């Protein structure tokens, strides 16, 4: 009865103090659209796209909680863009959300600092109104955009790009002699240049594809379906994850381009930190921190209880991803349980090592494990080798805590651990993960 009461109290404490609190800061939106260029060919509908996306984002926010700034056509000089991003860095606070939208030409220029060595040897750039071919300093390179966004303290920064770098069609400056090897990415280069978490890149296409504009839609294809998805989400009673919107936009864009041009345009959504941003009628645009990942390489420690028929032990364990798997796949699970004499018939400890397969049963994680344990009875100083198998569920409670429940079967390989009347013994583990 005492052991059960302790477990209930533990769960109550976790639920009361560890539940996530959504951030309710200001939403800062910088929407840039350039149709009429000074030095290169025009990008049809790009200025209209920026206005419509900005309006759709503003409509999601409560009055007074949203600041929108537009840079359209001749307003969007290279210096004006840099100044606007510096201004965001000066005013955006930690709990704010920052959205940068750019519609216009992308470009490629020769790499000048050697960071593209071993890849395509080009820097991808965004072309401002006054940008010039062959002059990278007049453009916003992937390196520079990554550094500029890294100065912004907000935990949630979303960069949305309706441009491309294919070197000849759509929203790409026509270039001569530029070849894409398909293994470099403007979006990934931005992420690699920032030292902050919570950066999301949502791009109209891959680096080798064309970001198309449609006279039928009177818009960029990506921007059109982006606006439609934001409007639909704004009317939704339930909050919808931006990652869910990204999948819908991807499918819509791909289907439209395939039907009209028999081509391929596949928007990309890169969210390496699993930032959780939601859209809905009730809370507008809302950040809820990072997705709980119960199995992250070497970073999760589980602390809790192991309950048997006649003993209660304190358990510490971890799960280490193998082969880079962090959310699902194979893990090496290591744990140690100490059974103090006051709660058990005997003072003992068990160390275990298991091969674990973890899977996603969103929002929870499940796992199956099999391995071995070493049981040490302190009184008799005897050791026993155990075969162990388990099934468990880990449920996220907050960004920093998750609850895990497991059922474990153990059998002694040298004798019948730890009793003489049962070949297999079942135990229950109740733990919580600390990040």
Secondary structure, DSSP 8 states (H G I E B T S, - for coil): -HHHHHHHHHHHHHHHHHS---B---EEEEEEE-SS-SSS---TTHHHHHHHHHHHHHHTS-TTSEEEEEEEGGG--HHHHHHHHHHHHHH--TT-EEEEEEES-EEEEE-SSSTTTTTTSEEEEE--TT-BTTBGGGSEEHHHHHHHHHT---SEEEEEEE---SSSSSSB---SS----SS--HHHHHHHT---S-EEEEESS-TTS---EETTTTEEHHHHHHHHHHHHHHT-SS-EEHHHHHHHHHHHHHHHHHHHHS-----EEE-TT-EEEEEETTTEEEEEEE---SS-TTT-EEEEEEE-SSBEEEEEEEEEESTT-SSSEEEEEEEEEEE-GGGBSS-EEEEEEEEEEEEEETTEEEEEEEEEEEEEETTTTEEEEEEEEEEEEEEE-SSSEEEEEEEEEEEESSS-SS-SS-SSEEEEEEEEEE-
